[in-house]
Amino acid sequence: MKSAFAAVVAAHLAGVNAAPIETSDASESSATSSASTFSLGQIQNDAFAPIDGPSAMIRAHMKYAGKLPDSLTNAIEINPTLNERFHMFLPQEEDKQTGSAVAYPAPWYDTEYVVPVKIGTPPQVTYLNLDTGSSDFWAFTTDTYQPTVFGQVLYDPEASNTSHRLNGQSWSIRYGDGAYAAGIVYKDRVRVGGASVDDQAVQSAIQVSSSISQDSFSSGIIGMARTNGNTVRPDPQKTFLENVLPSLEDRVFTSNLQKGRPGNYDFGYINKTQYTGDIHYLDARKNSTFWHIDVPGYQVGKNGTQQNTTWNSIVDTGTTLLLVPSSIVNAYYTQVSGAGWDMFTGMIIFPCESDLPDFYFTIGPHKGRVPGSYINYGNVDPTYCFGGIQSSEGIPFAVMGDVLLKAQFVVFDSGENRVGFANKPVVE
């Protein structure tokens, strides 16, 4: 039975067709007394409902590959719900345009938490997503076309005596689901946790698509990838991370995401109480926009055999799924009873009652554990569930998204250009 499933999955992965928030200062997390280190807590969206699996897959592929594999194209063709939302990604014979693809930031409405950010003088508190997979600092503002504002907290440049417009500069982003945002650029004082940047580029969203404006919980994004991914033109602007690094005691920030509850980000130091064992590091690729690493191996199940197969991946807090090479997907789901490829969603699903083995990524002696329960991405229907591990086929790298990151303590080390991982206590 397992060998038959393996053949089906391998064929499909190769592209073969088949079957209201308080805005007072009190909402900001506590910071250390020195601006050179600080801790930034997340705020949980109690009304959050995770997006469905196919949407997450489609958005990730369009974000990083600019096109869809055959499996997802087929799902859009035969699934009326997906067709209504994503028909624009189906091949069109008459479409002979050419162009260049950009690395889009992750859709902020795929995440559950935001962090409080103060912009301007006097400070205006807004709530933004911190995203290691993008390089833009943008916000809903009083410039935003008002009919597209639905409860977002607005930054008002005119109310800040430290704000000034960058004349001639603009920005524009189109997301994987066809959503878009665009606008103009200011410089202003920005305070995040215990650190301030006096001349941070703040990208003001003048235009946003309706699908973006529907997310009233988040009012923008803080991109924590490299500056070479910034979308301001003609002059790309420095990210908040690049601007704040010189003031940090240590040129690092850490991610301690949690399942089902707020986590935190720490800047300038590593809190040893947040992880167990040692931190194991991998060098990041120097010329990549992203935190791009080469992972030496993986293992399926506590008693499984470690596979010393290198797979390259980016570390992205703005992506929900764990997207890995097809060989790893196949190795994992052959161990899940009843798992199989679903043509209607273009994803691997499994009976919700099936036991899911733990997944491990390996770095020398380190086995980064992702509990099996984290790999249940939610219900397709009352019987079947989406797998949180899916294929990165067609994307130029794997994507370590929140399915994995919520189970790990992660160090983003700009000083040494590396990413570190450690296990930590998890809620299962």
C-alpha positions, -999 to +999 in steps of 0.1 A: +000+000+000+028+024+009+047+017-023+017+025-044+012+057-026+048+066-031+045+061-068+014+083-070+029+111-050+061+110-069+043+112-102+022+142-090+051+160-075+069+156-108+041+175-125+021+145-139-017+151-140-040+128-121-067+125-101-108+468+175-074+470+192-063+493+221-038+518+207-024+531+240+012+527+249+002+500+274-002+476+246+035+477+238+056+449+252+082+456+278+117+463+267+150+462+285+164+494+300+191+497+273+181+505+237+209+481+226+188+451+235+150+447+236+123+421+236+091+425+214+060+405+223+034+395+198-003+404+201-027+376+193-057+379+170-084+360+189-106+362+158-080+347+135-090+318+113-061+302+093-065+304+056-072+271+037-044+249+026-048+254-012-046+292-008-015+289+012+001+266-014-009+288-043+003+320-026+037+304-017+043+292-053+033+325-069+054+344-043+086+325-050+083+309-084+059+332-102+040+302-116+021+271-105+030+234-108+006+213-128-010+198-097-022+232-085-032+243-120-054+212-122-070+219-089-079+254-100-094+240-132-117+215-115-124+231-081-151+258-086-141+276-053-105+278-063-114+287-099-134+317-088-105+330-067-075+321-087-086+317-124-062+345-134-033+320-129-046+295-154-026+294-187-041+317-214-031+310-250-037+346-260-015+359-232+019+365-248+032+392-225+066+390-210+080+405-178+101+399-148+089+384-115+097+399-081+101+381-048+068+392-031+065+396+006+044+370+024+007+378+027+004+393+062-030+379+066-015+344+068-002+351+103-019+352+136+001+379+155+012+415+151+036+436+171+031+472+183+052+498+165+054+536+172+058+559+142+064+596+142+067+624+168+046+624+189+045+586+185+015+569+168+010+533+178+001+509+150+003+471+146+025+454+120+036+419+111+073+411+114+082+391+083+116+376+076+106+368+040+102+404+028+121+438+028+094+465+030+083+486+059+048+497+049+016+508+067-020+518+062-020+556+065-042+587+062-031+587+025-048+553+019-079+555-003-106+556+024-131+532+010-105+505+013-099+511+050-118+487+073-107+493+109-069+494+103-049+517+125-037+546+103-004+564+105-008+601+098+024+617+084+009+652+087+005+647+125+042+639+129+067+667+132+096+644+122+080+632+090+091+642+055+081+630+021+107+614-002+097+631-034+099+610-066+100+577-047+072+551-050+066+515-043+043+487-057+038+451-047+016+424-063+010+393-042+006+357-052-032+358-051-035+388-073-038+413-044-017+444-046-006+475-027+012+506-038+020+541-027+045+568-017+074+570+007+081+590+039+110+591+063+101+593+100+111+582+134+102+546+142+103+529+176+100+491+179+103+478+214+133+495+230+150+507+199+145+538+177+155+546+141+152+583+134+152+582+096+133+550+087+116+547+053+079+542+059+060+531+028+026+547+028-001+525+011-022+547-010-039+519-029-047+484-016-068+457-031-100+446-014-085+413-003-058+432+017-082+456+032-103+428+046-077+421+072-085+448+098-062+432+125-029+440+108-020+475+096+011+467+076+044+448+076+080+451+089+102+433+064+132+417+080+149+402+049+178+420+031+177+455+018+182+443-018+146+430-018+131+464-010+106+475-036+109+513-034+119+529-067+140+545-081+160+543-049+155+511-027+154+520+010+171+503+039+151+479+060+144+485+097+168+457+104+197+472+086+191+506+102+188+492+138+218+468+136+245+494+145+227+502+178+223+466+190+246+451+216+249+420+194+239+420+157+212+394+162+175+390+166+157+358+176+123+343+169+103+324+195+070+317+178+044+297+196+015+275+186-018+290+195-005+318+216+017+349+213+054+345+210+082+370+210+111+385+191+143+396+209+168+420+195+205+424+204+207+393+226+199+356+230+177+346+259+190+313+271+158+305+290+138+302+257+155+271+244+171+238+255+204+223+245+227+241+221+221+264+192+233+249+159+242+273+131+241+272+093+258+299+071+234+320+051+240+326+014+257+360+011+240+373-021+204+361-014+176+385-005+164+360+020+177+341+050+188+313+027+206+282+042+216+247+032+201+221+055+223+189+058+195+163+063+162+152+077+145+123+096+109+111+097+098+098+131+118+095+164+131+061+154+136+068+117+168+067+098+186+100+094+189+109+057+220+130+050+205+147+020+212+184+017+182+207+008+184+244+005+157+265+022+148+300+032+136+308+068+103+327+065+081+338+093+056+351+067+048+316+052+026+292+071+034+259+055+066+238+055+075+234+019+102+208+011+116+188-018+093+160-032+116+132-019+111+144+017+073+148+012+072+113-001+093+099+027+070+116+053+036+107+040+044+070+033+044+069+071+009+083+075-020+059+072-045+069+045-025+099+032-029+106-005-030+132-032-062+151-036-068+164-071-095+188-059-072+208-037-038+200-053-024+190-019-016+159+001-043+152+027-048+125+053-076+111+076-077+135+106-076+105+129-042+092+115-012+094+137+014+119+123+051+111+130+074+139+142+096+155+115+132+164+121+156+185+102+192+177+110+223+199+115+252+176+126+241+163+160+211+186+161+177+171+154+153+200+151+119+184+161+086+194+146+059+175+165+035+155+144+005+175+157+020+207+142+018+190+107-020+189+109-028+221+090-066+219+096-097+203+081-105+198+045-138+184+057-150+165+088-129+135+079-098+147+061-071+172+071-045+192+051-009+182+056+014+210+069+043+196+049+038+201+012+060+201-019+083+230-029+084+216-065+087+245-089+100+269-062+138+274-063+142+265-027+124+250+002+105+273+027+108+268+064+075+284+074+056+286+107+047+249+108+084+244+116+093+277+131+067+275+159+086+244+171+121+260+171+140+288+187+156+306+158+186+330+157+190+354+128+226+364+131+234+394+109+269+398+123+280+363+113+255+360+084+240+327+097+209+312+111+208+291+143+183+266+156+176+251+189+148+229+203+125+243+230+096+233+251+065+231+229+027+228+234+014+198+216 
